[in-house]
């Protein structure tokens, strides 16, 4: 493997992992406040669709870096999405 390709793969891998971690503070904030006020559900649903598509594409094209990185982002972003649904819609109905 050429050194430039290796560096590009390494940077891409790190970027995908960092991208996944970026959703965690939002999920924590929602759970601490027990509120999804000012959080756009449509935005996070859109993120989930893109991440799922990229994950499936990574699987079929045998790009496991892409598959695992977007899979991780799908999990962390999915936690935000589920939190928004719960605290923004379902939890309000329970009160």
TIDO-750973 format. One record per residue: x, y negated, z of N, C-alpha, C, O in turn; residue in three letters. Coordinates in Angstrom, 3 decimals. Last residue first. Example, Ala and Ser with C-alpha at 12.3 -4.5 7.8 and 13.67 -1.06 7.14 Angstrom:
<sites>
n_c1 / n_c2 / n_c3 / ca_c1 / ca_c2 / ca_c3 / c_c1 / c_c2 / c_c3 / o_c1 / o_c2 / o_c3 / loro
12.850 / 2.250 / 7.080 / 13.670 / 1.060 / 7.140 / 12.900 / -0.030 / 7.870 / 13.409 / -1.138 / 8.039 / SER $
13.190 / 5.690 / 7.800 / 12.300 / 4.500 / 7.800 / 13.200 / 3.300 / 7.800 / 14.236 / 3.319 / 8.465 / ALA $
</sites>
This chain:
<sites>
n_c1 / n_c2 / n_c3 / ca_c1 / ca_c2 / ca_c3 / c_c1 / c_c2 / c_c3 / o_c1 / o_c2 / o_c3 / loro
-47.043 / -13.068 / 30.864 / -47.258 / -14.069 / 31.921 / -48.693 / -14.472 / 32.014 / -49.048 / -15.304 / 32.849 / UNK $
-46.927 / -11.474 / 28.649 / -47.063 / -10.817 / 29.940 / -47.398 / -11.799 / 31.050 / -47.972 / -11.412 / 32.068 / UNK $
-46.430 / -13.183 / 26.562 / -47.747 / -12.549 / 26.629 / -47.998 / -11.905 / 27.978 / -49.144 / -11.797 / 28.413 / UNK $
-43.760 / -13.773 / 26.960 / -44.755 / -14.842 / 27.102 / -46.149 / -14.272 / 27.263 / -46.962 / -14.811 / 28.013 / UNK $
-42.593 / -11.372 / 26.271 / -42.543 / -11.784 / 27.677 / -43.548 / -12.911 / 27.944 / -44.120 / -12.991 / 29.032 / UNK $
-42.978 / -11.366 / 23.444 / -43.590 / -10.360 / 24.308 / -43.652 / -10.792 / 25.767 / -44.672 / -10.592 / 26.427 / UNK $
-41.621 / -13.820 / 22.515 / -42.979 / -13.427 / 22.133 / -43.614 / -12.482 / 23.138 / -44.699 / -12.772 / 23.641 / UNK $
-39.156 / -14.418 / 23.592 / -39.860 / -15.449 / 22.834 / -41.310 / -15.110 / 22.563 / -42.141 / -16.004 / 22.400 / UNK $
-38.191 / -12.148 / 24.817 / -38.392 / -13.342 / 25.635 / -39.161 / -14.439 / 24.905 / -39.758 / -15.303 / 25.547 / UNK $
-38.372 / -10.257 / 22.579 / -38.867 / -9.983 / 23.928 / -39.180 / -11.261 / 24.695 / -40.301 / -11.443 / 25.170 / UNK $
-37.246 / -11.587 / 20.381 / -38.595 / -11.014 / 20.292 / -39.172 / -10.814 / 21.686 / -40.324 / -11.160 / 21.943 / UNK $
-34.749 / -12.218 / 21.457 / -35.634 / -13.292 / 20.995 / -37.068 / -12.778 / 20.908 / -38.001 / -13.468 / 21.321 / UNK $
-33.759 / -9.633 / 21.922 / -33.951 / -10.559 / 23.043 / -34.896 / -11.692 / 22.669 / -35.746 / -12.085 / 23.468 / UNK $
-33.568 / -8.691 / 19.308 / -34.480 / -8.026 / 20.242 / -34.767 / -8.928 / 21.436 / -35.901 / -8.981 / 21.912 / UNK $
-31.570 / -10.485 / 18.410 / -32.879 / -10.419 / 17.763 / -33.919 / -9.798 / 18.692 / -35.022 / -10.325 / 18.839 / UNK $
-29.408 / -9.833 / 20.075 / -29.983 / -11.186 / 20.108 / -31.393 / -11.155 / 19.533 / -32.311 / -11.737 / 20.111 / UNK $
-29.016 / -7.215 / 19.265 / -29.319 / -7.488 / 20.673 / -29.923 / -8.880 / 20.832 / -30.840 / -9.079 / 21.629 / UNK $
-28.327 / -7.626 / 16.607 / -29.593 / -6.951 / 16.916 / -29.997 / -7.159 / 18.364 / -31.185 / -7.269 / 18.667 / UNK $
-25.806 / -8.600 / 16.952 / -26.833 / -9.519 / 16.459 / -28.220 / -8.930 / 16.725 / -29.166 / -9.657 / 17.030 / UNK $
-24.627 / -6.192 / 17.814 / -24.614 / -7.370 / 18.691 / -25.658 / -8.403 / 18.259 / -26.318 / -9.010 / 19.102 / UNK $
-25.220 / -4.440 / 15.624 / -25.583 / -4.094 / 17.008 / -25.654 / -5.340 / 17.880 / -26.628 / -5.532 / 18.607 / UNK $
-24.145 / -5.804 / 13.458 / -25.564 / -5.457 / 13.456 / -26.048 / -5.125 / 14.867 / -27.158 / -5.492 / 15.251 / UNK $
-21.459 / -5.845 / 14.150 / -22.206 / -7.109 / 14.112 / -23.713 / -6.858 / 14.140 / -24.464 / -7.606 / 14.766 / UNK $
-20.944 / -3.093 / 13.811 / -20.771 / -3.717 / 15.124 / -21.546 / -5.039 / 15.203 / -22.208 / -5.316 / 16.203 / UNK $
-21.420 / -2.939 / 11.057 / -22.223 / -2.135 / 11.992 / -22.151 / -2.697 / 13.401 / -23.159 / -2.772 / 14.104 / UNK $
-19.435 / -4.504 / 10.061 / -20.808 / -5.022 / 9.963 / -21.761 / -4.203 / 10.833 / -22.784 / -4.711 / 11.290 / UNK $
-17.283 / -2.788 / 10.796 / -17.343 / -4.182 / 11.233 / -18.749 / -4.748 / 11.176 / -19.208 / -5.393 / 12.119 / UNK $
-17.892 / -0.348 / 9.505 / -17.788 / -0.420 / 10.964 / -17.905 / -1.850 / 11.484 / -18.555 / -2.091 / 12.501 / UNK $
-17.983 / -1.160 / 6.760 / -19.091 / -0.442 / 7.392 / -19.050 / -0.583 / 8.910 / -20.063 / -0.902 / 9.532 / UNK $
-15.469 / -2.332 / 6.331 / -16.693 / -3.119 / 6.163 / -17.856 / -2.469 / 6.903 / -18.621 / -3.146 / 7.590 / UNK $
-13.908 / -0.058 / 6.822 / -13.671 / -1.287 / 7.577 / -14.926 / -2.160 / 7.527 / -15.385 / -2.663 / 8.553 / UNK $
-14.783 / 1.725 / 4.912 / -15.144 / 1.972 / 6.308 / -14.843 / 0.789 / 7.213 / -15.463 / 0.647 / 8.267 / UNK $
-15.873 / 1.960 / 2.065 / -15.135 / 0.856 / 2.698 / -15.493 / 0.893 / 4.179 / -16.389 / 0.184 / 4.635 / UNK $
-17.309 / 3.672 / 0.429 / -16.225 / 4.220 / 1.261 / -15.294 / 3.128 / 1.810 / -14.096 / 3.345 / 1.992 / UNK $
-19.554 / 2.783 / -0.667 / -18.331 / 2.455 / -1.404 / -17.079 / 2.941 / -0.665 / -15.950 / 2.664 / -1.072 / UNK $
-21.409 / 3.618 / 1.225 / -21.445 / 4.214 / -0.109 / -20.205 / 3.900 / -0.941 / -19.845 / 4.674 / -1.828 / UNK $
-20.615 / 2.016 / 3.471 / -20.681 / 3.479 / 3.540 / -20.575 / 4.088 / 2.148 / -19.749 / 4.970 / 1.914 / UNK $
-20.868 / -0.592 / 2.540 / -19.568 / -0.101 / 2.986 / -19.520 / 1.414 / 3.043 / -18.507 / 2.025 / 2.703 / UNK $
-23.647 / -0.650 / 2.140 / -22.736 / -0.798 / 0.998 / -21.345 / -0.270 / 1.347 / -20.720 / 0.420 / 0.543 / UNK $
-24.453 / -0.480 / 4.795 / -24.815 / 0.587 / 3.861 / -23.906 / 0.549 / 2.632 / -23.454 / 1.587 / 2.149 / UNK $
-23.395 / -2.944 / 5.684 / -23.006 / -1.689 / 6.326 / -23.292 / -0.507 / 5.398 / -22.446 / 0.372 / 5.241 / UNK $
-24.749 / -4.781 / 4.115 / -23.289 / -4.686 / 4.011 / -22.779 / -3.374 / 4.612 / -21.838 / -2.772 / 4.094 / UNK $
-27.395 / -4.330 / 5.019 / -27.048 / -4.124 / 3.611 / -25.540 / -3.958 / 3.435 / -25.098 / -3.088 / 2.685 / UNK $
-27.093 / -5.089 / 7.716 / -27.492 / -3.721 / 7.370 / -27.116 / -3.401 / 5.929 / -26.582 / -2.328 / 5.646 / UNK $
-26.436 / -7.792 / 7.401 / -25.490 / -6.879 / 8.030 / -25.815 / -5.422 / 7.713 / -24.915 / -4.618 / 7.471 / UNK $
-28.791 / -8.782 / 6.214 / -27.511 / -8.881 / 5.501 / -26.500 / -7.890 / 6.076 / -25.787 / -7.224 / 5.325 / UNK $
-30.604 / -8.230 / 8.304 / -30.805 / -7.648 / 6.972 / -29.496 / -7.654 / 6.185 / -29.133 / -6.654 / 5.565 / UNK $
-29.556 / -9.794 / 10.402 / -29.641 / -8.337 / 10.527 / -29.807 / -7.651 / 9.172 / -29.209 / -6.603 / 8.929 / UNK $
-29.882 / -12.393 / 9.400 / -28.530 / -11.884 / 9.669 / -28.541 / -10.355 / 9.715 / -27.664 / -9.699 / 9.152 / UNK $
-32.701 / -12.435 / 9.408 / -31.960 / -12.530 / 8.151 / -30.539 / -12.016 / 8.303 / -30.041 / -11.290 / 7.443 / UNK $
-33.155 / -12.376 / 12.141 / -33.659 / -11.276 / 11.309 / -32.934 / -11.257 / 9.969 / -32.593 / -10.191 / 9.456 / UNK $
-32.007 / -14.832 / 12.784 / -31.368 / -13.613 / 13.256 / -31.893 / -12.382 / 12.525 / -31.140 / -11.432 / 12.312 / UNK $
-33.837 / -16.557 / 11.459 / -32.398 / -16.618 / 11.194 / -31.724 / -15.312 / 11.597 / -30.950 / -14.750 / 10.822 / UNK $
-36.293 / -15.957 / 12.658 / -36.094 / -15.689 / 11.232 / -34.606 / -15.681 / 10.867 / -34.176 / -14.872 / 10.045 / UNK $
-35.978 / -16.945 / 15.272 / -36.050 / -15.507 / 15.037 / -35.753 / -15.174 / 13.579 / -35.038 / -14.213 / 13.296 / UNK $
-34.141 / -19.462 / 16.527 / -34.927 / -19.131 / 15.337 / -34.865 / -17.627 / 15.064 / -33.822 / -17.104 / 14.672 / UNK $
-34.506 / -20.846 / 19.642 / -33.767 / -19.827 / 18.899 / -34.666 / -19.389 / 17.736 / -35.813 / -18.993 / 17.945 / UNK $
-35.930 / -22.509 / 21.346 / -35.049 / -23.130 / 20.347 / -34.152 / -22.122 / 19.618 / -33.140 / -22.512 / 19.037 / UNK $
-36.226 / -20.042 / 23.856 / -36.605 / -21.367 / 23.364 / -35.510 / -21.933 / 22.453 / -34.321 / -21.841 / 22.759 / UNK $
-36.179 / -17.654 / 25.008 / -35.621 / -17.729 / 23.651 / -35.999 / -19.060 / 23.006 / -36.079 / -19.181 / 21.784 / UNK $
-35.382 / -16.820 / 28.361 / -36.104 / -17.659 / 27.413 / -35.376 / -17.648 / 26.070 / -34.147 / -17.635 / 26.002 / UNK $
-33.836 / -16.122 / 30.496 / -35.085 / -15.398 / 30.270 / -36.002 / -16.201 / 29.355 / -37.217 / -16.254 / 29.544 / UNK $
-31.366 / -17.059 / 30.954 / -32.459 / -18.028 / 31.030 / -33.829 / -17.372 / 30.951 / -34.846 / -17.977 / 31.290 / UNK $
-29.964 / -14.640 / 30.604 / -29.833 / -15.403 / 31.854 / -30.986 / -16.375 / 32.038 / -31.525 / -16.509 / 33.136 / UNK $
-30.733 / -13.868 / 28.013 / -31.070 / -13.018 / 29.144 / -30.945 / -13.756 / 30.479 / -31.739 / -13.520 / 31.389 / UNK $
-29.678 / -15.986 / 26.470 / -31.111 / -15.675 / 26.435 / -31.510 / -14.872 / 27.662 / -32.527 / -15.169 / 28.288 / UNK $
-26.932 / -15.751 / 27.058 / -27.671 / -16.977 / 27.384 / -29.180 / -16.720 / 27.426 / -29.868 / -17.195 / 28.329 / UNK $
-26.349 / -13.237 / 25.986 / -26.206 / -13.469 / 27.431 / -27.010 / -14.695 / 27.853 / -27.686 / -14.678 / 28.881 / UNK $
-26.753 / -13.766 / 23.260 / -27.569 / -12.758 / 23.947 / -27.525 / -12.965 / 25.456 / -28.553 / -12.876 / 26.128 / UNK $
-24.728 / -15.652 / 22.861 / -26.130 / -16.020 / 22.632 / -27.058 / -15.043 / 23.346 / -28.039 / -15.454 / 23.966 / UNK $
-22.375 / -14.174 / 23.375 / -22.744 / -15.294 / 24.250 / -24.207 / -15.731 / 24.080 / -24.848 / -16.134 / 25.050 / UNK $
-22.549 / -12.227 / 21.163 / -22.713 / -11.835 / 22.561 / -23.037 / -13.022 / 23.479 / -23.928 / -12.882 / 24.317 / UNK $
-21.895 / -13.062 / 18.646 / -23.317 / -12.997 / 18.996 / -23.538 / -12.743 / 20.486 / -24.618 / -13.025 / 21.006 / UNK $
-19.147 / -12.840 / 18.377 / -19.731 / -14.182 / 18.427 / -21.212 / -14.180 / 18.803 / -21.730 / -15.208 / 19.240 / UNK $
-18.441 / -10.198 / 17.984 / -18.381 / -10.734 / 19.349 / -19.038 / -12.107 / 19.463 / -19.448 / -12.495 / 20.557 / UNK $
-18.640 / -10.038 / 15.181 / -19.558 / -9.294 / 16.044 / -19.596 / -9.840 / 17.460 / -20.663 / -9.934 / 18.066 / UNK $
-16.462 / -11.646 / 14.445 / -17.825 / -12.012 / 14.036 / -18.858 / -11.304 / 14.907 / -19.844 / -11.913 / 15.321 / UNK $
-14.358 / -10.097 / 15.384 / -14.620 / -11.408 / 15.998 / -16.050 / -11.845 / 15.677 / -16.758 / -12.355 / 16.546 / UNK $
-14.588 / -7.997 / 13.521 / -14.765 / -7.740 / 14.960 / -15.080 / -9.041 / 15.690 / -15.981 / -9.077 / 16.529 / UNK $
-14.057 / -9.334 / 11.119 / -15.334 / -8.642 / 11.313 / -15.611 / -8.371 / 12.788 / -16.747 / -8.504 / 13.244 / UNK $
-11.436 / -10.260 / 11.573 / -12.526 / -11.216 / 11.367 / -13.890 / -10.566 / 11.583 / -14.783 / -11.181 / 12.168 / UNK $
-10.023 / -7.847 / 11.686 / -10.092 / -8.703 / 12.877 / -11.250 / -9.682 / 12.756 / -11.970 / -9.912 / 13.727 / UNK $
-10.394 / -7.024 / 8.993 / -10.840 / -6.201 / 10.124 / -11.012 / -7.035 / 11.386 / -12.030 / -6.935 / 12.071 / UNK $
-9.143 / -9.107 / 7.579 / -10.564 / -8.832 / 7.374 / -11.126 / -8.024 / 8.540 / -12.221 / -8.315 / 9.022 / UNK $
-6.495 / -8.786 / 8.453 / -7.205 / -10.040 / 8.740 / -8.716 / -9.832 / 8.609 / -9.483 / -10.325 / 9.436 / UNK $
-6.015 / -6.194 / 7.382 / -5.898 / -6.460 / 8.813 / -6.673 / -7.718 / 9.204 / -7.423 / -7.708 / 10.181 / UNK $
-6.337 / -6.597 / 4.630 / -7.191 / -5.636 / 5.343 / -7.182 / -5.894 / 6.842 / -8.223 / -5.821 / 7.496 / UNK $
-4.252 / -8.452 / 4.197 / -5.640 / -8.820 / 3.905 / -6.610 / -7.893 / 4.635 / -7.601 / -8.357 / 5.200 / UNK $
-2.048 / -6.875 / 4.873 / -2.341 / -8.077 / 5.662 / -3.798 / -8.502 / 5.447 / -4.491 / -8.867 / 6.396 / UNK $
-2.255 / -4.941 / 2.808 / -2.270 / -4.547 / 4.217 / -2.659 / -5.736 / 5.101 / -3.511 / -5.604 / 5.980 / UNK $
-1.933 / -6.524 / 0.533 / -3.187 / -5.791 / 0.739 / -3.343 / -5.387 / 2.198 / -4.434 / -5.481 / 2.760 / UNK $
0.690 / -7.351 / 0.952 / -0.377 / -8.359 / 0.887 / -1.735 / -7.699 / 1.120 / -2.586 / -8.249 / 1.819 / UNK $
2.108 / -4.935 / 0.822 / 2.066 / -5.689 / 2.084 / 0.948 / -6.727 / 2.096 / 0.327 / -6.959 / 3.133 / UNK $
0.544 / -2.165 / -0.814 / 1.293 / -3.419 / -0.907 / 1.096 / -4.229 / 0.373 / 0.008 / -4.203 / 0.949 / UNK $
0.856 / 1.178 / 0.000 / 0.000 / 0.000 / 0.000 / 0.901 / -1.240 / 0.000 / 1.887 / -1.318 / 0.734 / UNK $
</sites>
